[in-house]
Amino acid sequence: MKKTYIECLRIIAIILVIYNHTRELGFTLYQYTSDACSYYLSVLMIPVCKTAVPIFLMISGATLLGKEEDYRYLFSRRIVRYVGIILFWGSIQYFRYVRTGKAELSVRGWWNNIYSSPKLETYWYLYLYLGFLLLLPLLRKIVSGMKDQDYRYLFGLSCVSSVLTMFGYFSGCFINSSIFLLPSVFLYPLLGYWIDKEPCHNYRKNALKYSLTAILPLCVIVSACLIFAKNADLNGDFMDAIQCLTPMISFGIFGFIKSMDAGHRYSARLEKAILVVGDTVFGIYLTEDMIRNQVVKLIVHIHANDFILAVLYTLLTFILGVVFIAVTKILIKVLALTH
C-alpha cells in the first residue's frame, strides 16, 4: 500500500526537477534578472531544487530496501524492465533530436546516445537509478544489520563532509575528497529507509527537528554564497558551493514531510488525488522536456515579475504533465480492455 507522504515527496521532487531545468527562465535567473527580489529568490531556489534527486533516492530506499526479493526477481522484473525504459525513451529522444537536425541518424549515434551520452541531458538520472537497482541486494543486506547509531554515524559523516567542503570553497583550501566517499546511491537510500522506519511519537517535535535540519543549513549556505558571489564565477564555483549542504537540507525536507503526514489526516478525496498525481511523476520526468518546450512558447509572452514567471513556467509544466500522463494511462487501460 502506498504511503501518502511518499507520494507528496514525489510531487515536491518532480516540481523541483522541472524548476531545475528551466535554465535562464528560472534556475539560472539570478544571472539575468535586474529585479532584486527575483535575484535573491532564484539564489535561494538553487539549493532547494538540488534536493530533488536525493529525495527521489531516499524514496527508493524507503520503499525498496525493506522488501525481500531474490536475484531472479530483481533482474527479471526490475532491472530488465528499467533497461527497457532506458532503451525506449532514449531512442525516442534520440530520434527527436534527429528530426530537429540536432543529431545525425546512425547506428553509432544511437548507441552513443544510449550507452555513453544521452542527447537529453536530463536522462542522466536513469543511469544513476540503474546503478541503485544493481546495488539493491547489497544495500538490503547492509540495512538488515544496521542500528540507529549506524544511521546517525552515516548522517554525521555526510554532515562533516558537507561542512568541510563548504569551508573549502570559502577558504580556498579543499580537503582530499578521497576521505569521504559517500556515493549518492549509497547515502540517500539508506537515510530514506532510516527516516521511513523511524517511529513518530510526537509529530510536532519531529517536524521542528527536521525543519531546523533543513532551514539552518539553507540559510547558512545561501548567505555565504551571496557574499561569495561578489568575487566568484557564477557558472563555476558559485554553483558548486551553494550545493554542498544538499545532504542536510534533503534529510530535513524528507523528515519534515513525513512528520507532518503523521500528524494530519487526509480526506478520502484529497488522499486519492495525491496518490493519482504521485503515480504520474515518473512519466512527467520522462516527458517534461517536451512539455516545457511547448509551455515556454506561452511564457515568453507573459509580462510579470521574473521569479513569478519562473514559478508559473514550472507549475504549468507540472500541471500539463499530470494531465498528459494521467490521460495516457487511462487510454492505455481502455485499449488493453478492448483487446
Helices and strands as residue ranges (DSSP letters): H 4-20, G 23-25, G 29-31, H 36-49, H 52-64, H 71-73, I 74-79, H 80-99, H 107-111, I 112-116, G 121-123, H 124-144, H 148-171, G 177-179, H 184-197, H 203-228, G 229-231, H 237-241, H 246-262, H 268-278, H 281-299, H 306-338
